[in-house]
Amino acid sequence: MDPIATASYGMFAATRRFEASAQRVATMGAPDAQVSYEKEAVEQISAKHQFKANLATIETAREMWDALLKIQERR
């Protein structure tokens, strides 16, 4: 399993969640819109944390890959 590919997809999914929530918030002024500002705020914060967690996974995988390459260079 490729952790970078998995985390990249997770970042994509988090971005989509955030954008969908932002679109719902943008319709709050419409007469037929039934949007909960509180629910959307939680959704956006959750998506932000999901994005950051996946980014941290990518950074860790990169650091591990760099460390592995350094070990290989010493041989």
Beta strands, then each sheet from edge to edge (+ up, - down):
end
